[in-house]
Amino acid sequence: MQSYRIFIVAGFMLACMPDDSVSEDLRSETGAERPTDSRPSNPSNGNEEPNCGDGFVDPDEECDDGNRRDGDGCDHLCTEEEQQPRCGDGRVDPGENCDDGNGIDDDDCSNNCRRNDSSGGGGSGSPVGGCLPQGEGNSIGDRLKDLQLTNCNGDVVSLHQFCGSTKAQLVVLSTEWCPSCDRVLPDVESNVQNLGAANLNAFYVMGETAGRVPPTASQCLSYARAKGVDPARMLMDGGEAPNGQIVSFKEILYGDFRGENRGWINACLNGRFGLPLIIVLDGQDYTYVHTDACGEAGQSPHANWVDAVNSLLQR
């Protein structure tokens, strides 16, 4: 059986700088001529004046979409922006079963990019694999119940929709003020992209902003972009607990505050845990396998999350 090994690589960012040696040849790589600008002349002097935002791609511009807004693929300097994968872009990205590029939720592919069929795949159908909607517990070795959280795009995500589509599933808890998260989250996402959706998927959960309050959707979106994560897979979990306390990871760790089995996972019961906290699940049935940086309820046989994931990939 083929085995996989995860290597954690120090995160770094490559900036795409303008190339001063770019040719101003009007021919494209295919030899076709570029259309001549039909830009109106400046009425004051009769001369054409290239301008970022005028809708014409000039020799020193990578793009020009007719505006000076950032975040739409072409920024205010007319430089192409890297677009993050998202559900609805027409491409099947890691963690998606389908992507039909439309907003119709009850067709073959749902708005969460899960197949709407009776055999599973998520959407309105039954969860795939061996997942149990109500779970069988929340300790190591138990199949976990479904967890629904809102992502940065404002969509409610049901984790069971992804059950059975990958060998290993990570749920990574982080906050904006966590210094280790700046390094670890891009490294985890790099592994997700390198191993492919059939092997590894990850959801990232933002619990607090730098001001230590629950995030808004716009703050979540900025955080996802800063970490190089698809906003559809960056979730939010923070709010007021039944006792009135404002907490991070309310649904995952605190739940309803009744008894010791109070959250989605039974972990960190003394209220102390390290960040980022990485939860490892068997992607086929959402069995709770391992948690790093936390005093767990139940003994994991794995030294760390990498070892836990490798054990799932080698099966």
C-alpha positions in Angstrom: 0.0 0.0 0.0 1.3 3.4 -0.9 2.3 5.5 2.1 2.4 9.2 2.5 4.5 11.4 4.7 3.8 15.0 5.7 6.6 17.4 5.9 6.1 20.7 7.7 7.8 23.5 5.9 8.5 26.9 7.3 5.9 29.3 5.8 7.0 32.0 3.4 5.4 34.3 0.9 6.6 35.0 -2.6 5.7 38.4 -4.0 5.2 38.8 -7.7 7.0 41.9 -8.7 6.6 43.8 -12.0 9.1 42.8 -14.7 10.7 45.8 -16.2 11.8 43.8 -19.2 8.3 42.9 -20.4 8.0 43.5 -24.2 5.5 46.0 -25.5 5.0 43.9 -28.6 1.3 44.1 -29.5 1.3 40.3 -30.4 0.2 37.7 -27.9 1.9 34.4 -27.4 -0.4 32.9 -30.0 0.7 35.6 -32.6 -2.7 37.3 -32.6 -2.6 41.1 -32.5 -3.9 42.8 -29.4 -6.9 45.1 -30.2 -6.0 48.7 -30.5 -7.2 50.9 -27.7 -10.4 52.9 -28.4 -9.7 55.1 -25.4 -11.2 58.6 -25.9 -8.7 61.5 -26.2 -8.2 63.9 -23.3 -10.4 66.9 -24.3 -7.9 69.3 -22.8 -4.9 68.5 -25.0 -6.2 65.9 -27.6 -3.8 63.2 -26.3 -4.5 59.8 -25.0 -3.5 59.3 -21.4 -3.1 55.7 -20.2 -4.7 55.4 -16.7 -5.2 52.5 -14.3 -8.9 52.0 -14.0 -9.9 53.1 -17.5 -10.7 49.6 -18.7 -7.7 49.3 -21.1 -4.7 47.1 -20.4 -1.7 49.4 -21.0 1.9 48.1 -21.5 2.8 48.6 -17.9 -0.4 47.0 -16.5 -1.1 43.4 -15.9 -4.9 44.0 -16.0 -7.4 46.7 -16.0 -11.0 45.9 -15.0 -12.3 49.5 -15.2 -12.1 50.3 -11.5 -9.6 50.8 -8.7 -11.0 48.3 -6.2 -8.9 45.6 -4.5 -10.1 42.1 -4.0 -11.9 41.6 -7.4 -8.9 40.0 -9.3 -7.3 43.2 -10.4 -6.1 45.7 -7.7 -5.8 49.4 -7.6 -2.4 49.3 -9.2 -3.7 47.2 -12.1 -1.8 44.2 -10.9 -3.5 40.7 -11.1 -4.5 39.4 -7.7 -4.3 35.7 -6.8 -7.8 34.4 -6.4 -8.5 32.0 -3.6 -10.5 28.8 -4.4 -14.2 29.1 -3.4 -17.4 27.1 -3.8 -19.2 28.4 -6.9 -16.1 29.3 -9.0 -16.8 26.4 -11.3 -13.7 24.4 -10.3 -13.7 21.4 -8.0 -11.2 22.5 -5.4 -9.8 20.5 -2.4 -12.6 19.6 0.0 -15.3 19.9 -2.7 -17.2 17.0 -4.3 -18.5 19.1 -7.1 -18.7 22.8 -8.2 -21.3 23.7 -10.9 -20.7 27.4 -10.7 -24.3 28.4 -9.9 -26.3 29.4 -6.9 -29.0 26.7 -7.1 -29.0 24.7 -3.9 -31.3 21.8 -4.9 -29.7 20.7 -8.1 -27.1 17.9 -8.4 -24.5 20.1 -6.7 -25.4 22.1 -3.6 -24.3 25.6 -2.6 -21.8 23.9 -0.3 -20.3 22.1 -3.3 -21.5 18.7 -2.1 -23.4 16.3 -4.3 -27.1 16.2 -3.7 -27.8 12.5 -4.1 -29.2 9.7 -1.9 -25.9 7.9 -1.7 -24.2 10.8 0.1 -21.8 13.6 -0.8 -23.5 16.0 1.5 -26.1 18.7 0.5 -29.6 17.5 1.2 -28.6 13.9 0.9 -27.3 11.6 3.7 -23.8 11.9 5.0 -21.3 9.6 3.2 -19.1 7.1 4.9 -19.9 5.9 8.3 -20.7 9.2 10.0 -23.6 9.2 12.5 -25.7 12.5 12.6 -25.9 12.4 16.4 -22.5 10.7 17.0 -21.7 8.2 19.6 -19.7 10.3 22.0 -17.0 13.0 21.9 -13.9 11.3 23.3 -10.9 9.7 21.5 -12.2 6.7 19.5 -15.8 8.0 19.2 -17.5 9.0 16.0 -18.4 12.6 16.4 -21.8 14.2 15.7 -22.2 16.8 13.0 -20.9 20.3 13.7 -22.4 23.4 12.0 -20.6 26.7 11.9 -20.7 29.8 9.8 -17.8 30.5 7.4 -16.3 33.8 6.4 -18.7 34.0 3.4 -21.7 33.9 5.7 -22.6 30.3 4.8 -23.5 27.7 7.4 -21.2 24.7 6.9 -22.1 21.2 8.0 -18.9 19.2 8.5 -20.7 15.9 7.9 -21.3 17.0 4.3 -17.6 16.2 3.8 -17.6 12.9 5.6 -16.3 10.1 3.5 -14.7 12.3 0.9 -11.1 12.2 2.3 -8.9 9.9 4.4 -8.0 12.4 7.1 -9.9 15.5 8.3 -8.3 18.3 10.3 -10.1 21.0 12.4 -7.6 23.7 13.4 -8.5 26.1 16.1 -6.8 29.5 16.0 -7.1 33.2 17.0 -5.9 36.4 15.4 -3.6 37.1 18.3 -1.9 33.7 18.3 1.7 34.1 17.1 2.2 30.4 16.4 -0.8 30.3 14.2 0.9 32.7 11.7 3.4 29.9 10.9 1.4 26.8 11.4 -1.8 27.5 9.4 0.0 28.2 6.1 2.1 25.0 6.7 -1.1 22.9 7.3 -2.8 24.4 4.2 0.4 23.7 2.1 0.1 20.0 3.2 -3.6 20.0 2.3 -2.9 21.3 -1.2 0.1 19.0 -1.8 -1.6 15.8 -0.6 -4.9 16.4 -2.5 -8.5 16.4 -1.4 -8.9 12.6 -1.5 -6.2 12.3 1.2 -6.5 15.4 3.5 -8.9 18.3 4.1 -8.8 21.0 6.8 -11.3 23.4 8.3 -9.8 26.3 10.2 -11.8 27.9 13.1 -11.3 31.5 14.2 -12.2 32.0 17.8 -11.1 35.6 18.5 -9.7 38.7 16.9 -6.6 40.5 18.0 -8.9 42.4 20.4 -9.9 39.0 21.9 -13.6 39.3 20.9 -15.6 37.0 18.5 -14.9 37.8 14.9 -17.2 39.4 12.4 -17.5 38.0 8.9 -15.3 40.7 7.5 -12.6 40.1 10.1 -12.8 36.4 9.4 -12.4 37.1 5.6 -9.3 39.2 6.2 -7.8 36.6 8.5 -8.4 33.8 5.9 -6.8 35.8 3.2 -3.8 36.6 5.4 -3.3 32.9 6.0 -3.8 31.8 2.4 -6.9 29.8 3.3 -10.1 29.5 1.3 -12.7 31.6 3.2 -15.2 28.8 2.6 -13.1 26.6 4.9 -12.4 29.3 7.6 -15.2 29.0 10.2 -16.1 31.1 13.2 -16.9 29.8 16.7 -17.2 32.4 19.4 -20.0 33.8 21.5 -21.9 33.9 24.7 -22.1 30.8 26.8 -25.2 29.9 28.8 -23.5 31.4 31.9 -23.1 34.7 30.2 -19.4 34.4 29.6 -18.0 35.3 26.2 -15.8 32.4 25.0 -13.9 31.3 22.0 -14.7 27.9 20.4 -18.0 27.8 22.2 -19.5 24.9 20.1 -16.3 22.9 19.8 -15.0 23.0 23.3 -17.7 24.4 25.6 -21.0 23.3 24.2 -23.9 23.8 26.6 -21.7 23.7 29.8 -23.6 20.8 31.2 -21.4 18.1 32.7 -18.0 17.1 31.5 -19.0 16.0 28.0 -20.0 19.5 27.1 -18.5 20.3 23.7 -18.2 18.7 20.2 -15.0 17.1 21.5 -14.3 16.2 25.1 -11.0 18.0 25.6 -9.3 20.8 27.5 -11.7 20.4 30.4 -9.5 22.4 32.7 -9.9 25.4 30.3 -6.2 25.5 29.4 -5.0 24.7 25.9 -2.4 25.7 23.4 -2.9 27.3 20.0 -3.2 26.4 17.3 -5.1 23.3 18.6 -5.2 20.7 15.8 -8.0 18.1 15.9 -7.5 14.9 13.7 -10.5 12.9 12.5 -10.8 9.8 10.4 -12.2 11.4 7.2 -14.3 8.3 6.4 -16.5 8.3 9.6 -15.3 11.3 11.7 -13.8 9.1 14.4 -11.9 11.4 16.9 -8.3 10.3 16.5 -6.0 12.9 18.1 -5.7 16.4 19.5 -2.5 18.4 19.9 -1.8 21.0 22.6 -4.6 19.9 24.9 -5.2 17.6 27.9 -7.4 15.1 26.1 -10.2 12.9 27.5 -8.9 9.6 26.3 -5.4 8.6 25.4 -4.2 9.1 21.8 -1.6 6.6 20.7 0.0 9.2 18.4 2.9 11.5 19.3 1.5 14.5 17.3 -1.0 15.4 14.6 1.4 14.6 11.8 1.8 11.0 13.1 -1.9 10.7 13.4 -2.6 11.9 9.9 0.2 9.6 8.5 -1.4 6.6 10.1 -4.7 7.4 8.4 -3.1 7.9 5.0 -1.2 4.6 5.2 -4.3 2.5 5.6 
